Amino acid sequence: MNLVIDVGNTLIKSAVFQGDNLIKKKIALKQDFLKNIDEVLQAHPKITHVLISSVVKSTTKWEQRLREKLHVINLHQDLPQLFTNRYSTPATMGQDRIALVSAAAKLYPEENILVIDA
């Protein structure tokens, strides 16, 4: 079971997956997330891995807590991807865009796709 966390400037979105199946999703304000993440972990004790996509560069209390219990991976451009990044400066491709294009490439393999992030 996996936990995926998307940290934005105001909100933190989380989702629990069993394989490709979405089990639970939650949206929280940053200040409420530590409490919310504890609830998610208690409700889903089989979670073993966490993928974090964050616009925030610093490590937080909840991320440190997750690292103590689970295998945590931070999404970044150097991870293996399902698509070829043809940005002239690949390091500038945001984590949100990496996640969106990865999902589209998984859902529509071998097809031309257009992803719009607004």
C-alpha positions in Angstrom: 0.0 0.0 0.0 1.3 3.4 -1.0 0.7 7.0 0.2 1.1 9.9 -2.3 1.5 13.4 -1.0 1.3 16.6 -3.0 2.5 19.7 -1.0 1.3 23.0 -2.4 1.8 26.5 -1.1 -1.5 26.4 0.9 -2.9 22.8 0.8 -1.5 19.3 1.1 -3.3 16.6 -0.8 -2.8 13.0 0.1 -4.0 9.7 -1.5 -3.7 6.1 -0.4 -3.3 3.5 -3.2 -3.4 -0.3 -3.2 -1.7 -1.0 -6.5 -3.5 1.2 -9.1 -6.6 1.5 -7.0 -7.3 4.7 -5.1 -8.5 3.8 -1.6 -8.7 7.2 0.1 -7.9 10.9 -0.7 -7.7 13.8 1.6 -7.0 17.6 1.4 -5.8 19.6 4.4 -4.4 23.0 5.2 -0.7 22.8 5.9 -1.1 23.5 9.6 -3.6 20.6 10.0 -1.6 18.0 8.0 0.4 16.5 10.8 -2.9 15.4 12.6 -4.4 14.3 9.3 -1.4 12.2 8.3 -1.5 10.4 11.7 -5.1 9.5 11.1 -4.4 8.2 7.6 -1.5 6.0 8.9 -3.7 4.6 11.7 -6.5 3.9 9.2 -4.1 2.2 6.7 -1.4 0.4 8.7 -0.3 -1.5 5.6 1.2 1.6 4.0 4.9 0.9 3.4 6.0 3.6 0.8 5.4 7.3 0.5 5.9 9.5 -2.6 6.1 13.2 -1.9 5.8 16.0 -4.5 6.5 19.3 -2.9 6.9 23.0 -3.9 8.4 23.5 -0.5 12.1 22.8 -0.3 12.5 22.3 3.5 11.9 19.1 5.5 8.9 19.4 7.8 7.9 17.6 11.0 5.5 15.3 9.3 8.0 14.3 6.6 10.6 13.5 9.3 7.9 11.4 11.1 7.2 9.5 7.9 10.9 8.8 7.3 11.1 7.2 10.8 8.3 4.7 9.9 8.2 4.3 6.1 10.2 4.3 2.9 9.9 7.9 1.6 10.7 8.9 -2.0 10.8 12.6 -3.0 9.7 13.1 -6.6 12.4 14.8 -8.7 13.5 14.9 -12.3 16.3 12.3 -11.7 13.9 9.5 -10.9 13.1 7.0 -13.6 10.2 8.2 -15.6 7.7 6.8 -18.2 8.4 9.7 -20.6 11.3 11.5 -22.2 11.8 14.9 -20.8 12.8 17.1 -23.7 12.9 20.4 -21.8 16.1 22.3 -22.7 16.7 22.6 -19.0 15.2 19.4 -17.5 15.9 20.3 -13.9 13.4 23.2 -14.3 10.4 20.9 -14.9 8.3 21.2 -11.8 7.4 18.1 -9.7 3.7 18.8 -10.4 4.3 18.5 -14.1 6.5 15.4 -13.7 3.6 13.8 -11.8 0.9 14.8 -14.4 2.9 13.7 -17.4 3.9 10.4 -15.7 0.2 9.7 -15.0 -0.8 10.5 -18.6 2.0 8.3 -19.9 0.9 5.4 -17.8 -2.8 5.8 -18.7 -2.1 6.3 -22.4 1.0 4.4 -23.3 2.4 4.7 -26.9 -0.1 7.6 -27.6 0.5 11.3 -28.2 -1.0 13.2 -25.3 -1.4 16.8 -24.3 -1.4 17.6 -20.6 -2.6 21.0 -19.5 -2.0 22.2 -16.0 -4.0 25.3 -15.1 
